[in-house]
């Protein structure tokens, strides 16, 4: 998955949950600038980032992550 697709998914779920970047970053204990980089695709989220994002947004890991069947892993 291209990095900008990660960002669009993160931003989309955040907005669906009615959170601003500032509120979401605070809940994630992350700077707004780092969250902005993730949402713009300038930074690729780590697995632990994705797990924390899913937990904070109250969604499953599978909803935020993309499963690569060829490599048999979430990317």
N, C-alpha and C positions, 0 to 999 in steps of 0.2 A: 504494500500500500504506500503510495506516495505520501511524503510528510505532510503536504497540504491537506490530504484527505483525513489524516489524523486530526489535524487542527479543526477542520470543518465539523467532524464528528464531535469533538470535545465541545466546541462552541455551540453546536446545535443542541446537544443534550443539556448544556448549562442553561441555555436560553429556555428550553422546554421546562426546566425546573424553576424558571423565573429568577435566576441569580445574575447579578452583575459580575463583571470581572473582579472588581474589588472584593465583593462578598465571597465569591468562590475562592479567590486566592487566599483570603483570610482563613476560610474553612480548611483549605489545603495546607495552611502554614507555608505558603509559597509567595514569593514576591509577584506583584502584578506584572512586572516586566518579564519574568520567566513564563508566567501563564500566557502572556501576550505572544511570546516567541513560540510556545507550543501551538497556540491557536492559529498563528500565521504560517506555521510549518517551518519556521526558522530553526526549530529544535525538535528532535524526535523524542517522543516520550519513552522512558524506560518501562520495563514491565512493572516495576514497583510504582512508577508514576501512574500507569494505567489502572493498577489495582486500587490505588488511593483515589483516583478520579472516580472509578466505578463506585467505590464505597461512599464517597462524599455525595455523589449524585443519586445514590440509592438505586443503582442499576446493577445488572450482573456484569462480570468481567467480559463475558461473551458479547454483550451488547456494544461495548466500546472497542473491543479488540477484533482483529481480523485474523482468521485462521488460514494459514497457507498449507493446503493439502499436500503439495509437492514436497515441502520441507517438514511436514508434520509438526508445525509449531505455530504459536500465535506470534504475529509480528505487528 
